[in-house]
Amino acid sequence: MYSWIYTILCGLLLFNGLSLISRKVAVNFKYLGLFYILFAYQLFVTHFRVGGTMYLLPHFYKTGSLVGYLYGPIFYFFIIATVNGDFKLRLRDLVHFIPFSLHFLELLPFFLLSGEEKRILYSKDPQTYFMDVDWGYFSQRIHTIFKCILIITYSFVGYRLILPFLNNILNSDTTQSRMFGLFLKWSTRLLLVTSILILITYSLYWLFPLNFQLLGHYTFFASAVFGALFLMLFPEITGWRILSFAKETVIEESDDNNLKQLKKSDYLSTQIYEAFTKILEEHYTDPELDIGKMAQLLFMSERTLYRKLKEIFGNSPNEVLLDFRLKRAYGAIQLEPNKTLGKIIKENGFLTNSYFARCFKKSYGILPSDFQRECRINNSSNKN
């Protein structure tokens, strides 16, 4: 029974991981797929280790320890790629793999042993639980505590990054978006809780019986299985897009000059342009609308939004918003020149008349009051 459960869990995690990596999904789900594949591998190795049959696969011995050093960075990249749609690993991101590299170097002498030498080493105490085995120059317990600290740190920082966007996602009009929000919320919380549980039981191991120490590992695996089952039951969320993170070779033709100027290969910029334009049309009357609020509405970080809009429009988000409001106010004055200027200013999201007048004159070379007077005269002439 025990063996069958492990086999099913490994298969479930491996299937979901390979599916996410191979299918055309957002780049953040690619990282999640890698996360599940790593979990499946550790489950596989742990199954043989706890079962006392690692001598059948000597070259896999101790490799499961390495995998744990990748959980934190990979999950953190998943969160970052969710917030910043165009996230790609850069040279500076290699710093996240320093603990993994150091542990690999520590175990390198063991990995260079032959299969027979590894069997002899393992056969000395094949029934020992994996948390009591000597691991490199340090005990497995110390490595586990260190790995848990890394996972907790990465998960906590990632949760802080995603928190400003979670409420917007959870309150979305679409079921698909709300499902994605629930997945983000509970998968991150479960990873934190299980890592803290392992950290406590391993740090205070003399207070807990062995079975209770294992509970941390079981719940840790359960958190990954929860995520995999969630994606299997609700596969539609893996195609969920606030913005499209994929690249396309062709975009639809448009009469908008800005859209035509986008690179045809840059589908992400096209999607950002369309989403940002929609935000402007729906919220430009809100005087409190700024780059922070626009970034939240687009589920992006302010830094990414600023950089992408600078590439698309050549201006900052606030400059684009100001230009949009001025154009709307200009059109409103033309259309209804008898309407009070103060009302037009308020309807277009400006806080003060003086600021509006200064910006209007800078853009159109005339004060709004003078422009309104000209429009009234023109309207009267047309009627006559």
Phi and psi in degrees as a GROMACS rama.xvg file:
@    title "Ramachandran Plot"
@    xaxis  label "Phi"
@    yaxis  label "Psi"
@TYPE xy
-57.3665  -44.3751  TYR-2
-64.6208  -39.4473  SER-3
-65.8982  -40.1817  TRP-4
-61.2629  -45.5838  ILE-5
-62.6076  -41.2007  TYR-6
-62.6395  -42.605  THR-7
-65.691  -43.4715  ILE-8
-63.3624  -45.3793  LEU-9
-59.3945  -45.1594  CYS-10
-63.4182  -41.182  GLY-11
-62.1575  -49.1413  LEU-12
-65.9975  -42.4991  LEU-13
-65.516  -41.5871  LEU-14
-61.5117  -47.2836  PHE-15
-64.7794  -40.6367  ASN-16
-62.9855  -49.1232  GLY-17
-65.1942  -35.8804  LEU-18
-64.246  -44.2077  SER-19
-67.526  -36.2283  LEU-20
-74.0976  -37.4167  ILE-21
-83.8876  -29.8949  SER-22
-81.027  163.329  ARG-23
-83.3865  90.0504  LYS-24
-127.581  173.265  VAL-25
-60.8224  152.251  ALA-26
-61.8389  -28.6892  VAL-27
-64.6377  -33.6356  ASN-28
-73.2153  -20.6628  PHE-29
-64.5196  -43.159  LYS-30
-65.2471  -38.0017  TYR-31
-65.4929  -37.6797  LEU-32
-61.2351  -42.6504  GLY-33
-63.709  -38.1643  LEU-34
-59.1381  -44.5422  PHE-35
-69.3137  -36.0682  TYR-36
-63.8133  -41.4326  ILE-37
-63.1222  -40.9387  LEU-38
-62.9248  -42.659  PHE-39
-61.0875  -39.7944  ALA-40
-64.7095  -44.146  TYR-41
-66.7489  -37.3557  GLN-42
-60.4228  -41.3963  LEU-43
-61.453  -48.7982  PHE-44
-66.6735  -42.2538  VAL-45
-62.9554  -36.4212  THR-46
-57.0265  -46.4585  HIS-47
-72.5862  -34.6413  PHE-48
-67.8343  -51.3198  ARG-49
-67.2102  -34.2825  VAL-50
-74.5929  -5.26729  GLY-51
72.9424  22.9964  GLY-52
-119.129  21.5897  THR-53
-63.9971  -20.2887  MET-54
-62.7037  -18.8798  TYR-55
-73.8141  -25.0967  LEU-56
-130.734  68.0964  LEU-57
-61.2354  -31.431  PRO-58
-74.6036  -11.8618  HIS-59
-89.8301  -10.8601  PHE-60
-60.5341  128.518  TYR-61
75.9014  -5.88032  LYS-62
-71.81  -26.1266  THR-63
-61.8958  -27.8628  GLY-64
-64.4024  -35.0724  SER-65
-65.3196  -38.1234  LEU-66
-57.9929  -38.6926  VAL-67
-59.3958  -26.4971  GLY-68
-75.3311  -8.39096  TYR-69
-100.566  -16.041  LEU-70
-58.7402  -49.5821  TYR-71
-59.2456  -55.5612  GLY-72
-58.9276  -42.7971  PRO-73
-65.252  -42.688  ILE-74
-66.8857  -36.7182  PHE-75
-63.8619  -41.1436  TYR-76
-64.2971  -35.2435  PHE-77
-61.1289  -44.759  PHE-78
-65.6992  -46.0531  ILE-79
-60.9529  -42.6674  ILE-80
-68.5135  -24.0094  ALA-81
-72.931  -40.1461  THR-82
-75.9088  -44.6253  VAL-83
-110.764  102.102  ASN-84
-58.5613  -24.5989  GLY-85
-100.989  21.7386  ASP-86
-62.8474  130.735  PHE-87
-137.284  146.944  LYS-88
-64.7833  129.187  LEU-89
-116.599  172.001  ARG-90
-57.9732  -38.8863  LEU-91
-68.2495  -20.4154  ARG-92
-73.514  -12.9919  ASP-93
-64.8682  -16.6245  LEU-94
-61.1647  -27.4662  VAL-95
-67.6225  -18.1389  HIS-96
-99.5832  9.17184  PHE-97
-62.3468  -47.1805  ILE-98
-58.7332  -41.277  PRO-99
-60.6649  -44.5175  PHE-100
-64.4678  -40.9053  SER-101
-65.2833  -41.0853  LEU-102
-68.5516  -35.2271  HIS-103
-62.6747  -44.1771  PHE-104
-64.0874  -35.8504  LEU-105
-63.5515  -37.7969  GLU-106
-91.252  -5.7358  LEU-107
-55.1257  -43.3699  LEU-108
-57.7672  -36.4292  PRO-109
-69.6768  -40.6732  PHE-110
-63.884  -24.9816  PHE-111
-80.6671  -6.92823  LEU-112
-70.6825  156.721  LEU-113
-75.5127  165.426  SER-114
-59.9552  -38.9177  GLY-115
-66.8811  -40.2297  GLU-116
-63.9329  -37.5453  GLU-117
-68.3091  -37.8807  LYS-118
-62.1774  -42.7693  ARG-119
-62.6631  -42.6342  ILE-120
-64.1722  -42.0752  LEU-121
-71.0017  -37.9046  TYR-122
-68.6596  -10.7038  SER-123
-64.3237  -32.499  LYS-124
-153.388  67.4777  ASP-125
-67.6139  -19.4405  PRO-126
-94.1337  -2.20278  GLN-127
-66.1115  136.671  THR-128
-67.2219  150.701  TYR-129
-65.6495  -22.8574  PHE-130
-79.1123  -10.2274  MET-131
-102.824  -0.880766  ASP-132
-80.0114  141.551  VAL-133
-67.2467  137.237  ASP-134
-131.646  100.515  TRP-135
64.7693  -135.223  GLY-136
-88.9325  -9.46952  TYR-137
-122.353  163.734  PHE-138
-75.2045  158.351  SER-139
-60.6418  -33.9305  GLN-140
-61.3469  -44.5406  ARG-141
-64.3692  -42.3695  ILE-142
-63.3676  -40.0677  HIS-143
-63.9346  -42.9677  THR-144
-60.6677  -44.2303  ILE-145
-64.2493  -41.7695  PHE-146
-64.3129  -39.4033  LYS-147
-63.9606  -40.1524  CYS-148
-61.1599  -41.6144  ILE-149
-63.2973  -47.058  LEU-150
-62.7101  -43.4319  ILE-151
-61.5836  -44.2295  ILE-152
-62.425  -49.9324  THR-153
-63.8682  -41.7273  TYR-154
-66.4457  -41.0726  SER-155
-65.8742  -46.6551  PHE-156
-62.2542  -42.4594  VAL-157
-62.197  -40.7283  GLY-158
-65.7194  -37.8063  TYR-159
-63.4308  -36.5651  ARG-160
-68.3677  -39.322  LEU-161
-84.6391  -18.2096  ILE-162
-56.2586  -42.5335  LEU-163
-61.4114  -22.8687  PRO-164
-98.4739  -17.0285  PHE-165
-62.4559  -43.2071  LEU-166
-61.5971  -40.8872  ASN-167
-63.8845  -40.5501  ASN-168
-67.4712  -44.6904  ILE-169
-67.8857  -24.5912  LEU-170
-98.0881  13.7842  ASN-171
-65.6971  158.182  SER-172
-76.169  -22.678  ASP-173
-97.5814  139.528  THR-174
-61.4739  -38.4717  THR-175
-59.8994  -42.6539  GLN-176
-67.3071  -41.5221  SER-177
-64.2507  -37.8213  ARG-178
-62.7331  -41.4236  MET-179
-63.6727  -40.6079  PHE-180
-61.9492  -42.4927  GLY-181
-63.5701  -39.8029  LEU-182
-62.4182  -46.8956  PHE-183
-60.6899  -45.3125  LEU-184
-62.7699  -52.9755  LYS-185
-80.6167  -31.5761  TRP-186
-66.0827  -39.7254  SER-187
-68.7759  -41.8947  THR-188
-65.6427  -41.2568  ARG-189
-64.2095  -40.5393  LEU-190
-62.7194  -39.6044  LEU-191
-66.594  -47.8666  LEU-192
-62.9289  -46.1547  VAL-193
-67.4901  -37.0108  THR-194
-66.1758  -40.4355  SER-195
-64.9836  -39.2556  ILE-196
-62.0127  -45.0355  LEU-197
-63.4461  -42.6299  ILE-198
-59.8122  -44.0429  LEU-199
-66.1709  -48.6252  ILE-200
-67.0011  -32.408  THR-201
-80.8955  -33.2269  TYR-202
-72.7268  -34.9507  SER-203
-113.63  43.9652  LEU-204
-61.0029  -26.2463  TYR-205
-72.0803  -13.7486  TRP-206
-91.6836  -14.9969  LEU-207
-119.73  144.396  PHE-208
-69.5554  162.743  PRO-209
-58.8749  -40.364  LEU-210
-62.9209  -34.3526  ASN-211
-71.5248  -32.9132  PHE-212
-63.3613  -38.3534  GLN-213
-67.4695  -23.7935  LEU-214
-57.3335  -37.7283  LEU-215
-59.8331  -42.1977  GLY-216
-66.5021  -41.3876  HIS-217
-63.3758  -43.6231  TYR-218
-69.1105  -31.186  THR-219
-64.384  -45.7187  PHE-220
-64.3504  -36.7457  PHE-221
-62.4235  -34.0667  ALA-222
-64.9737  -39.0585  SER-223
-70.4063  -39.257  ALA-224
-64.7853  -38.4102  VAL-225
-56.2198  -47.6997  PHE-226
-62.672  -42.3456  GLY-227
-65.5776  -42.3791  ALA-228
-63.8071  -39.0123  LEU-229
-59.8852  -45.8987  PHE-230
-69.0835  -32.075  LEU-231
-71.1625  -39.2546  MET-232
-75.8712  -30.8535  LEU-233
-127.569  67.0829  PHE-234
-65.469  -16.8151  PRO-235
-66.6879  -21.8527  GLU-236
-73.3433  -19.0498  ILE-237
-72.0485  -15.2811  THR-238
-99.259  5.74898  GLY-239
-66.6942  133.501  TRP-240
-137.373  116.316  ARG-241
-74.6522  -46.294  ILE-242
-129.813  150.504  LEU-243
-78.587  128.221  SER-244
-95.2928  -5.57292  PHE-245
-86.9152  162.052  ALA-246
-104.403  138.382  LYS-247
-122.322  161.358  GLU-248
-97.0432  -17.1067  THR-249
-135.022  141.733  VAL-250
-123.633  157.682  ILE-251
-70.6645  150.176  GLU-252
-69.7866  148.818  GLU-253
-145.87  152.609  SER-254
-80.8577  -12.1877  ASP-255
-74.5364  125.257  ASP-256
-63.6018  -40.3544  ASN-257
-61.4934  -41.4933  ASN-258
-66.9693  -37.9377  LEU-259
-65.8434  -29.2549  LYS-260
-77.9288  -13.1818  GLN-261
-67.1014  148.675  LEU-262
-63.6744  135.966  LYS-263
-67.0699  -19.9498  LYS-264
-88.0036  -9.98336  SER-265
-98.9309  79.5002  ASP-266
-68.3098  -31.1969  TYR-267
-60.7936  -45.8605  LEU-268
-61.6742  -38.2953  SER-269
-61.2855  -45.2398  THR-270
-66.0867  -39.8108  GLN-271
-64.2174  -42.6014  ILE-272
-59.3821  -48.6112  TYR-273
-65.3271  -42.3181  GLU-274
-67.142  -40.543  ALA-275
-67.2818  -40.781  PHE-276
-61.1891  -39.6373  THR-277
-65.0544  -39.6859  LYS-278
-61.6584  -43.1015  ILE-279
-60.7321  -45.5296  LEU-280
-64.9188  -33.4783  GLU-281
-88.9355  -22.5552  GLU-282
-128.04  5.40819  HIS-283
-65.2636  -20.8211  TYR-284
-76.8042  -12.6593  THR-285
-78.2953  114.007  ASP-286
-65.6184  -18.8388  PRO-287
-90.6724  0.862135  GLU-288
-67.3059  122.327  LEU-289
-142.247  -173.256  ASP-290
-62.2281  -34.852  ILE-291
-64.5193  -45.2676  GLY-292
-70.2097  -37.4765  LYS-293
-63.6525  -39.5479  MET-294
-64.273  -39.9576  ALA-295
-65.7921  -42.442  GLN-296
-64.0665  -28.546  LEU-297
-95.957  0.283366  LEU-298
56.6797  44.9368  PHE-299
-131.1  162.794  MET-300
-80.1916  154.753  SER-301
-61.2139  -38.8892  GLU-302
-62.8065  -45.035  ARG-303
-67.1718  -42.4378  THR-304
-61.6089  -44.0149  LEU-305
-60.7233  -46.2382  TYR-306
-66.0432  -43.9434  ARG-307
-68.3879  -40.5339  LYS-308
-71.208  -29.5081  LEU-309
-64.3805  -37.6246  LYS-310
-69.3939  -39.7846  GLU-311
-78.6731  -51.1303  ILE-312
-97.4639  -22.0952  PHE-313
84.4369  1.46147  GLY-314
-132.001  166.252  ASN-315
-75.1455  162.524  SER-316
-56.3591  -41.3598  PRO-317
-65.8551  -35.4289  ASN-318
-68.6654  -39.4993  GLU-319
-65.504  -41.2427  VAL-320
-63.2111  -43.7223  LEU-321
-61.5397  -45.032  LEU-322
-61.8632  -40.0785  ASP-323
-63.0269  -45.3927  PHE-324
-65.0812  -39.9493  ARG-325
-63.8281  -40.3042  LEU-326
-64.4799  -40.7019  LYS-327
-65.5228  -41.7021  ARG-328
-66.1448  -40.3877  ALA-329
-59.3883  -46.1129  TYR-330
-65.9705  -36.9241  GLY-331
-66.3224  -39.8342  ALA-332
-65.109  -42.0545  ILE-333
-62.4466  -42.8202  GLN-334
-74.558  -38.4419  LEU-335
-131.243  73.8899  GLU-336
-66.7447  -18.1866  PRO-337
-87.4204  -6.89784  ASN-338
-73.3594  144.185  LYS-339
-62.9451  139.631  THR-340
-63.9565  -36.0975  LEU-341
-61.9624  -37.5872  GLY-342
-69.311  -40.4577  LYS-343
-62.5306  -42.1346  ILE-344
-61.8996  -44.559  ILE-345
-66.3626  -41.1233  LYS-346
-65.7193  -19.5063  GLU-347
-105.691  15.7832  ASN-348
85.9289  10.9338  GLY-349
-88.9219  140.364  PHE-350
-84.733  -39.0485  LEU-351
-128.591  149.141  THR-352
-66.9782  -36.5678  ASN-353
-67.5869  -41.2796  SER-354
-64.8309  -42.5815  TYR-355
-61.9358  -45.1955  PHE-356
-62.0396  -41.3863  ALA-357
-64.7566  -45.4575  ARG-358
-68.002  -37.9853  CYS-359
-64.6599  -44.7975  PHE-360
-66.361  -36.8521  LYS-361
-63.9976  -35.4907  LYS-362
-84.4997  -38.6074  SER-363
-115.16  -2.3103  TYR-364
73.1196  16.7189  GLY-365
-151.43  147.125  ILE-366
-69.6301  146.579  LEU-367
-61.0818  -34.3114  PRO-368
-65.6216  -40.4256  SER-369
-68.156  -39.2998  ASP-370
-64.6144  -39.8147  PHE-371
-64.4744  -39.1158  GLN-372
-63.3647  -42.4181  ARG-373
-63.032  -40.2327  GLU-374
-65.1317  -38.4536  CYS-375
-64.1837  -43.2483  ARG-376
-62.8729  -44.3099  ILE-377
-63.1162  -39.7417  ASN-378
-65.3975  -40.3129  ASN-379
-65.0104  -39.9173  SER-380
-64.9173  -41.1974  SER-381
-65.3339  -36.2189  ASN-382
-68.8969  -37.8579  LYS-383
